[in-house]
Amino acid sequence: MRRAVRITETMNGTDDAEGPDGTRATRDGTHGGRGARALALRPLTARSIVLSTLLGHHPPALPARALVRVGELFGIAEGTVRVALSRMVAAGDLAQTADGSYGLTARLLERQARQDDSRAPRTRDWRGEWEIAVVTAERRAAADRGALRRAMAALRLAELREGTWLRPANLLRPRPPVVTGQCTLLTGAPDGDPAELAAALWDLDGWAARARALTAAADAAAEAGDPARRFTVSAAVLRHLLADPLLPPALLPGDWPGAALRARYDAFEADLRAVLRRHTAPD
C-alpha cells in the first residue's frame, strides 16, 4: 500500500514554510510528540499579527491605527507595526484602500476564502463516488506543474500516483482553470474498501494527533488567561483546518476530532473578537 500523503498548507509552494500565522510546519505537518511543546508554535511577529488579524476579519481591511492597537496588545511597538505594514505593501501582501485602510491582496483573499471553507465546508451527501483528475496536458512548464499541485492541495485532492489525483466526491467547490486546462476529470469508485484507500492517501492519525494537541494548547492558554498565546494557537488551528481532508464521516476514524476542533475554534474566536473589538474601534 502506498505511503500516506501528508498535506500541509504553505505560502510559497515548499514543504517547509512559515505561513501568515507566523508558525512553521514541518515536512509532515505533525511536529511529533504530545502537548503544546510538541506543536513548536513560534511567537507572533508584527507581520504575522497583522495578517492573522486581517485573515480573521470580515471584510479583511482595517486602518493602521487599529492594527497598531492589536500589535500593542501583544507587546509590539507602534513603529514596528508600521514598518511591517510598509514592507507588506511592498511585498504585495497588503494594499492600501481608498480610505487609507490596509487590506489583503488577491492571493491572501484566496487564502481567506479557503480558510472560511475549512471552518464551514460546503459538502453534499456522499454516495460512494470519487473525483478523479488525470493529467493529460503535454509539455507542461515547471510553473504550470507547480500551479496544478497547489490547486490540487487547495481542492483537497491527494495524488495516488504521478499525474493521478483523487478524493471522495463530497465537496462542493469550483475547479479552477489550472485544473481543467491540464486534466481530464472523471468520477468512479474503488474496487476495494474506500476507507482503506482514504487511510492510504491521507495521514489521518497524524492530523488527528495534532488536532488534539492544538485543542489541549488552546485549553491551557485559556486557563492561563494569556491572550497572546491564545492568538498564536488560534492561528495554528486555522492553518491545521486548512489541511483537513474533509472526508465523508464513513471514511473517518470513529473519534475524528475535526468537528470538535472547529467548534472549539468558533468559541475561541468569539472571545478573541470581543478583545479585538476593543482594540480596533475607531477613536
N, C-alpha and C positions, 0 to 999 in steps of 0.2 A: 504494500500500500504506500502511496506517495506521502511525503512528509507534509505536515500541515502548513498552510500558508500563514505567515504572520503579517497581519495588516496593521500598519502604523500610519498616522496622518502626519505628513511633513509639509513644509512650506517650499522647499526647493527641489523636491524630487529625489533626495537622497534618503537612505535608510536611517541615518542618524542625523537628526537636525533639531535645532531649537525652534519650537513653534511660537506663535504670537502670544501664547500664555506664559512664556518665559521658562518653561520646563523643557527638559531634554529627554527624548525617548531613546532607549537602546535599540539595537537592531531588531530584537524580537518584541519590543514594546512592553515587556513584563518586568524588567529590572531584577527579578528574582527575590527570594526571601519573603519575609512577612512583615506586616505593620508599616507604620508611616516612614520609618527609616529606610525600608527597602524601596519605597517609592522614589527616592532620590529627587525630590522636588527642589528646584532651585529658588532662592529668594527672588521676588519680583523686582525687575528693573523699571526705570521710568518708562521705557518703551513698552514693556510688557503690560504695565499697569494701564497705560493709555489704550493699547489695543484690546486688552481684555475688557476694559470698561466699555469701549465702543462696540465690540462684538456682542456684548450682552445688553446693549441699549437699543431701543427702537423708538424713532429712527436712529441710525448709528452716526449721529453728529452731535457735538457738544462744543460750547465756547471754550476758549483757552482757560478762562478763569475757573470754569467748572472742573476741567481736567487737572488744573493746578491744585485745587482743593482736594481732589481724590488722591493725588500724589502725596500731599501733606498728611493725609490720613495714615499713610504708610511710611512716613518719615522721609519722603523725597522732597528736596528743596525746590522752591518755585523755579529757580534758574535752571536746575537740572531738567525739570519737566519741559520748560520752554525750549531748551536746546534739543531735547528729544523730539519735540514736535517739529522743529525746523528740519532736523535730519530725516524724519519720517516723510515729510513732504518732499524733500529732495530725493528720497529713495523710491517715491511713488506709492508708499503705503497709505498716505493720507493726502487729502486735498482740502483747500480752504473753500468754504461755500460763500455764497453772495453776502451773507450776513456776518462773515468773519469766523464762523464756527469751523471746526475740523471734523471731517467725515471720512469714512472708509472709501478707498478706491475700488474699482470693479473687481479686482482679484480677491480682495478681502470681503467684498459684498457677497461674492460667490461662496466664500467660506462661511460667512454668517448664515446664508441660506442652508448650507449643508448642516451646520450646527443646529439650526432650528429643526430641520428634518430629523436629525438624530435624536432630538429630545421628544419629538412628537411625530414619529414616522407615519407616512401615508401608506397603508397596507391594504391588501384585499385578501379575501378568503383563498387559501391555498388548496388546490385540487391535485397536487402531485406533479404539476408540470415545472420544468426548469427552463430558465432563459439560457440560451447558448449563443455565444458570439465567436465566430471563427474568422480569423484574419484572412482575407482573400485579396487584399490590395498587394500589388507587386512593386518592387523597387522603392520601398519607403525610406525616407530620410531618417536619420537618427532622431531629429527633433519630432518627427511625426510618430515614431515609435514611443518616445518618451511621453508625448502628449496623450497617446492612447492608453499607456499604462496608468497615468494619473487619472484619466477619465474612468477607467475600469475600477480603480480604487474608490473613486467618488461614488460610482454606481453600486459599489459593494459586490462586484463580481470577483471570483477567485480564478486563478489560472490553473487549469487541470494539467495542461502541458503547453509548451510554447505555441502561442497563437490560438489557443482554445480557452475561452473564458466561460464561466457558468455560475449560476446561483438559482435557488428556488424562485419561482415566478410569483412572489407575494408582495412586491413593492410597486408602488405607482410613482413613476418619475419619467421624464422625457429622456431620450438618448441624444446626446449632443452630436453635431455633425462629424466631429473627430472619430466617433464610433461608427456611425452609419456610413461614413465615407471609406473606412478601412476594413469593415467587417460585414459578413453575411450573418443575419440574425435569424435564429431558429428557436423552436420550442421542442422539448422532448422530455423523456423520463428515464432514469437509470434502470437497468435490469435488476440490480441488486438492492440492498437496503439503503434508502436515501439518507437515513440518519448516519450510517457508516460513511457514506460519501461526504456528508457535511462535516463529520468529525475529521476526515482526512484533508479536507480543503481549508478548514479554519482551526486555529488553536483555541478551542472553546474553553479548555481547562485554564489556559494561561490568561485569557480575557477575564474569566470569572474570578480567578485568584486576585488579579489586580483590582477588579471592581470591588471586591470585598475589602481589600486593603485600603482603597480610597474611602470607602464608607467608614471604616474604623478611624482613618485620619480625620475625616470630617467630624466625627463624633468627638474626637479628642480636642480638636480646635474649638468646637462649640463649647465644650465643657470648660475649656481654659479661658473662654471669652476673648480669644485672640483674633481680631478682625483681619489682620494681615495674613495670618495663617489660613483663616477660612477662605479668604480671597484666593490665595495660592492653590489651595486644594480644589476649590470650585472650578478654577481654570483647568486644572488637570482632569477633573471629572468630565468637563465638556470635551476635552481632547480624546479622552478614553471612549466617550459615547460615539465619537466620530468613527472609531474603529470597531464598533459593534456590527457584526454581520447582519443583524436584523433578520434572523432566520424564523421560519414558522415555529410555533410552540412545539409541534410534533417532532421537530428535529433537534430540539434543545434538551440538555440535561434537566432533570426534574427540579433542581434547585437553582436554576439560572437566575442571576442577580440583576439582570438588565432593568426590569420594571422597578425593582426596589431602588436601584441607583438613580433612575430618573425621578422617582418620587422624592427621594432624599434631596436631589439637586433642586427640585421645584420648591421645596420648603426652605432649603438653604438660600436660594435666590431671593425668596420673599423677604427674608431677614436682611440680606445684603442690599436689596433695593431700598429698604427703609433707611439704612445707613447712608447709602449713596445719595438718596434724595436730599438729605440734609446738607450734603456737600456739593450738590450740583444745582441747587436752587439759585436763581439769579439774585443779584444784590437788590 
